Amino acid sequence: MPSSPGSLQVPLWRSIAVFRFASLAYVLVLVVRNARDYAHPVAAVPALLVMTGWTIFTAYAYARPAWRRWPLLAADLAVVMAVLLTTPWVVGQSALAAGVPTLPVAWLAGPVLTWAVSGGRRRGVAAALIIGAADLTVREQVSQSTLTGGMLMLLAGVAVGHVARLAVIAEERLQRAVELAAATRERERLARDIHDSVLQVLALVQRRGAHLDGEAGELARLAGQQEAALRSLIATRAPDGDDDVDGVDGPSDGEEADLRTVLGAYASPTVSIASPATPVRLPAGVAREIRAATGAALDNAERHGGGRAWVLVEEETDLVVISVRDDGPGIPAGRLAEAADQGRLGVAQSIQGRMATLGGSAQIISAPGQGTEVELRLPRPARDHRRSVPRQAWRRSGPSIP
């Protein structure tokens, strides 16, 4: 998993370079201290020169993202293995048996770290096993300290590989967040431009031609519809997979949808929708049923209520309330029961039946000459805060209903 120049992995590569130089300094100290016990102490000098040159080269090479690939990784492992395999001749088996460390000591952990950062836990473990096996082969006797060193390399490969993988995931999520923020800012800019130009013109056409007859009146009506649709579009939050609740591209029933977006499709010149400023999230399947119940209530308002309707969405601590009201003639007492007896079950099944299935309720409040209000109430798990549109302010937007 190669990283870019601004990657979150860059500090890991720098840390490996620091480790290589620090471990090389430790090797120099041990060689000076133990040289008199070596079988061929002079041969340790070329080995030290190789380790020094390779440390400098890798610090430069791994700083370039394009070079962090298999040729360099394989060469890194090969150089460390070569230095390690010269230990029996340079140090001698008798010195090794007496407890003198191998020639590269901690420096041999460099490839384990580079493999782990470049490819994650599995690659780090593979490098640790290869070097650990080579370390065992150069010794005639295996001590507890040797096994401990191999285990530490193995754990380093796992830990560093895991951290490197987390860095990749964090970088991907950060990139998506940056892209989403940029898209949101662009959306807001376009919304401001559209509001200052196109929406103003459409609203003017709708107002000037609302009382005209013929094609002029029809043009004004169409302008009003397009204004409402465009306002709904630019007011909708940036898409995150919730937008198409009814379509195949929407979330599955186990995912969540924003009820504001779901009901926002009903906005029109004759239907006003008021909702909280923050998302009202519900399971997608529940949101679909509430949309269907709201649509049935709006259909009744269009056929019997004069065509003008208001929708209010409220989210309380443990309750979601959707109110649909109109300014029509109202429903005479006993009319709903009479309709149910006649087999006309639109309200009973499409609205009340749906809400009962969801564990909620539907209440119809109406009086002759004062319009009708359908209140859909759905219990939900408790939230930490309350988000709603003040009902008093919403009621001022249309005629009052007792």
N, C-alpha and C positions, 0 to 999 in steps of 0.2 A: 504494500500500500504506500506508494510514493507520496511525498508531501510537497506542497507548494512552498515558495519562499516565505509566505506569511503564515505557514501552518502552525497549529498548536504543538506539533511534534518537534519543532525547531529547538526548544529548550532541552528536549531529551537528547538530541544529537550533540548539542553543545556539552551536555553533562557527560556523555560518553567520551568525548574528546578530553575533558578534564580528568576523567577517571583513568584514561590511558596514560596521560602524562604523570599523574600521581602514582599509578602502579609502576610505571617505568622508574620513577625515582626510588620507589621501594625496592625494585629489583637491583638497582645500582648499589644501594646500601647493603643488601644481603650479599651481593657478589663480592664487594670489598671485604665484608666481614668474614665470609666463608671461603674465599679463594684459596687459602692455604690447605683446605681440606679437599679441594677438587683433584680429580685424577689428571686433568689437563687444564690448569688454570689459564694458560695463555689463550686457549681456544674459546674462552668465555668472552674475550674482547670482540672478535668478529660477530658473535651472537648478540652482544650488546649493541654493536653498531647497526645490525639488521633491525633489532627492536626499536632503536631510536629513529632510524630512517623511516620505518614503517609507521611508527606513531605519528611522525610529522606528516607523512603522506596521507594517512587516513583522516587526520584532522582537516586537511584541505579537501580531500575527495568527498567525505561524507557531508561537508558543508554545501555541496552542490546536489540538489535534488535529483537531477538527471543521472547522476552517477550511482545512486543508491539502488543498484540492481544486482542481478545474480553474478555477473563477472567480478565485481568488486567484493561482494559478499563471499564468494567462493575463494577468491584470492586471499581475503582476510583470514578465513579459516585455515587455508593451506599454509600461510606464513607462520601462524601461531603453532600449528601442528608440527611444522618443520623444526621450529625452535624447541618445542617440547620433546620431540623424538631424538634431538641431539644430547639431551640431558644425560642418558646413561653413559655416554662416552666422555662428555665434558666433566660431569660431576663424579661419575663412578658409582657402581652399585653399592660398594661398601659405605660410601658417604651417605647415599640415600637411605640405606638400612640403618645408619646411625642417627637419622633424623634431619639431615641437611635437606632443605627444600629443593624442588626442581628449579631449573634455570629461569623459566618465565614467571613462576610463582603466581601472583594475582593477575599479572598482565594477560594471562591466557583467557581471562573471562571477557575480554573485549569483544570477540566474535559472538559470544552468547548474547551480549547486550545489543549489538548491532542487528543480529538476526531477529531478536525479539521485537525491537522497535520497527523494523521493516516489515515483519510479517505476523506479529502477534505471538500468542502463547505457544502455539504448536511449533513454529519455526524456532523460537527461543529454546524450547525443550529439546528439539532435534540437535541444535548446536551444542547444548549442554551435555547431551548423551554422547555425542561424538568425541568431544574433548575429554569428558570424564573417562570414557573407555580408553582413550589414548594415554591418559595420565596413569591409569592402572597398568597398562602394558609396559610402561618404562620402568616399573618397579618389580623387583623379585619378591618383595614382601609388602603386603597391604596392611597399613595401620589404620587405627580409628580416625586419626587426623586426616588421612587421605580420603576416607569415605565421607567425612564431614565436609571437606572441601568440595567434593563432587556434589553432595546434597545441596550445599549453599549455591553452587552454580545453577543447579536445576531449579531451585526456588527463585533465583534471580531471573531465570528465563521466563518462568510463569508470571511472576509479579510484574516485571517490566513489560512483558508482552501484553498483559491485561491492561496496564496503564496506557500503553500505546494505542490499544484498540479503543479504549474509552476516549482518548484524545481525538481519534478519527471520528467517532460518533458525535462528540461534542462539536467538532468543526463542521460536520454536515448539518447538524441542527442549527448552529449559528448562521451558516450560509442561508438556510431556508428562512430563518427569522429575518435576516437582512433583506432578502428578496421580497418577503411578505411586507415588511415595513416600507420598502421602496414602492411596491405596487399600491399599498394603501395611500401613501402620499400622492402618488400620481392620480389615483382614483379621486381623492379629495380635491385635487387641483382641477381635474376635469369637471367634477360636480360643481365647483364654484363657477367655472366658465360657462357651463350649460345653464346654471341657474340665472346668471346675469345676462344671458342672450336668448337661447332657444325657449326656455320656460316662460320668460317674460312675454315673448311674442305669442306663444300659444295661449297664455292666459288672457292677453289682450284680445286675441281673435275670439276666444270663447265668451268673454264678457260683452264685446261689441255685437256679436251675432246671436246671443242667446235668445233674444226675443224676435228675431227675424223669421220669416217663413221661407219655404222653398229650399233651394240649394244652399243659400247663405246660412240658414239655420242648421242644415245638415253639416255644413262645413264647420260651423262653430261647435256643434256637438262632437264631431270627430276630433277637433283641436283640443277640446276638454278631455276627451278620453286619452289622447296621446300625452297631454300634460300630466295627467295622473299616473299613467304608466311610466313615464320618464322620471317623475319624482320618486316613484317607488323603486326604480332601478338604481338611481344615484344615492338613495337613502339606505339601500341594503348594504350591510357590512361586506368586507372583502370575502370572497368565496373561500371556504375551507372544507368543502365536501358536503355541506349541509343543504346546499341550495335546491337541489332537485329531489324533494322528498318522495314524490310520486313516481319518478322516473327510475330507469335502471342505473343511472349514475349516482343516485342519492345514497345515503347511508343505509345499512341494513338495520333490521329491527333492534339489534343489540347495541347500535350506536346511537348518538344523540343528534338532535336537530334543534335549531333555534326557532321557536314558535313565532317569533316576529317575522322571520323570513317566510315561513310556511303560510301564514295568514296574509302576509303582505301582497300576495298575488291577487287578492280580492279588492285591492284599492282601485277606485275609479272615481269619476266625477260625482257619482251618487253614493259612494260608500267611503266613509272616512274611518281611518284606523288610527287609534292611539295606543302606544305600547311603551314599555320602559326603555330607557336609553341603553341598558345593558342586556345581553342575551338572556332569553328565557329558554333554558335547555330542557328538553324532554326526550325520552326514547323515541326513535323515528317512527315506530309503529303506533305509539300513542299520539304523536303529532299528526299522523295521517288521519286517525279517527277523529281527533278534535277538528281538523280542517274539514272533514266531511260533515260533521255536525254543524259547524259554523256555516258551511255552504248551504246546508238545508235551511237554516234559519234565515240566511240572506235571500234564498229563493222565495221563501214565504213573504219576506219584507217586500221583494220586488213585485210579487203577484197581488198581495193584499194590503200592503202598507204604504202605497204611494210611491215606492221606488227609492226613497231617500233613507239611508241607514247609517248607523254609527257602530263601530266595533271598538271595544275597550279590552285590553289585555292587562291583567294585574298579576303580579307574583308576590305572594305573601310568604311568611315563614314556612308554612307547611301546606300551602294551598295555591293553586293557579285558578284564576277566575277569568272567564271570557264572557263579556256581555255584548249582546247584539240587540239594538233597539231601532225602532222606526218611528215615523211621525204620522202613521196611517190612522184609520178609523178605530183601531182596537178590535179585540175579540169579544163578542157577546158572551155573557155567562152561559156555560153549558155547551158552547159550540165545539170545544175540543172533544168532550165526551161523545157528543152526537156524531162527530166525524169518525171517531174510533168505532162506534157502533155500526156505521155505514161501511166500514172496511177501509176507510181512508186513514192510513197509519203513518203518514209522513212524519208528523211530530212525534208520535209514540215510538216509532222504530228508528227513524233516521237521526233523531236528536236524543230523546230520552233513553232509547234502547242502547245507543252507542255509549252514552255516558255511564249507564248502569253497568255495561260490560267492562268499562275501564275502572269501575269502582267509584265513580263520581255520581253527580246528579245534574239534572236540568230543571230549572224552575222558570215558569212562564208567568210574567206579570203583565196584566193588561186591563184596560178599562175603556169602555166605549168613548170614542172621541179623543182619547189621550195616547194612542199608540200602543206598541207592544214591546216588551223587553224580555229577551231570552237570556238567562244567566246559566252558564255552564261552569260547574265547580268540580275541580279534580284535586283530591288530596295527593300530596307528594312527600318524600322524605324531607325532614327539617333541614333548612339552610341556616347559615349564620347571620343572614341579613335579610332585609325586606326591600323589594324593588317594585314599585308600582307607579302608575300615573294617578295623581290625586283624583278621586271620583268626582269631587265637587267641580274641579276645573273641567273634567270631561263632560259632566252634565250641562255646563254652561254652553257647550258647543252645539247643543240641539235642544229640542223641546223637552220639558220635564215629564217624567213618568212616575206616578205614585208607587 
